[in-house]
């Protein structure tokens, strides 16, 4: 968990670009960007904070102009309206080439920048802000090639990690509260983002519309609507380039939103106290991490929907559910969440995040029904929660590979057609 300003895939390129600028000490005349198809998919349709525009070229230039190479996922925190004119000028004067590179690590990002006398190379791997190589030299020298040290963990290895639904619930309910006081920041940051999304026009404006309809009496301010409204508004703002950080989970702001704001809605409705707040948020965030550990870092499965499973678990506990009820909720959510695929980061993510929030409430309430026993024949949802989570991970690793390729092809074809018509 860490604050992240903007969608983390274009921010990764902005960070590498900012580091190149820091190494060079001057603006380059040419830049080469290499990213994986998956990172490209999640970077081309989302607004870059402060720029009013989207795409990898914009992210790269924003990192050059005002990026803080030491700020990690908040690299663009200093980019403001005063930089937009320079962005427009540099877009016409700096040559930027975007290349797709197949790689075992879907987060692999390499940026090379050239001036008349120098060249710099920066490589990011394994997480969105993990710079593993950064070097500058004279233009007529050869930068030593970086040899990837990435180890790709298979599903069997991941299943051996010492986490389980039961251990997460036990930890969340027993850990001393001062040790998890920091987790309240996830509520503060993501609520601020939701407030921004309701006040201003970002993306689809789904959260804002739900708020308007609630005020008009078309919708009630109940648990289901509030969870959807808060989550959608935060995602609207984040995908629309709002200058506010989200508290991320597993390297994703939308996953952080999905694993916190449905819980916050329940905390508000139930008027929970501070100990319940911290323990519920801790349970949800850890559950989302556990679930994501068993999936690829990026895939065709919508991870915001699966992160919301953590919210469902925590809400079940807030409603009075024990471990058995929490496991039932997870099994129900796995049966529900598996059909939502990721078609790249874009304004439509708010729809998916709100769907995950609704699923969390729906399955938590269903899990609390007396005598409910989830059936073992509910698709990929198996006879217990941990097995269901593992099966979901297998589904993302293997079954959705062709779906992912087709989505990436569609995005690239649409980009080509757009360039051709402009």
ABEGO torsion letter per residue (X at the ends): XBBBBEBAAAAAAAAAAAAAAAAAGBBBABBBBBBBAAAAAAAAABBBBGAGBBEAAAAAAAAAAABBAAAEAAAAAABBAAAAAAAAAAAAABBBBBBBBBBABAABBBBBBBBAABBBBBBBBGBAABBABBBBBBAABBBBBBBBABBBBBAAAAAABBBBAAAAAAAAAABBAAAAAAAAAAAAAAAAAAAAAAABBBEAGAAAAAAAAAAAGABBBBAAAAAAAAAAAAAAAAAAGBABBBBBBGGBAAAAAAAAAAAAAAAAAAGBBAAAAAAAAAAAAAAAAAAAAABBABBABBAAAAAAAAAAAAAAAAAGBBAAAAAAAAAAAAAAAAABBBAEBBAAAAAAAAAAAAAAAAAAAAAABBGBBBBAABEABBABAAAAAAAAAAAAAAAAAAAAAAAAAAAAAAAAAAAAAX
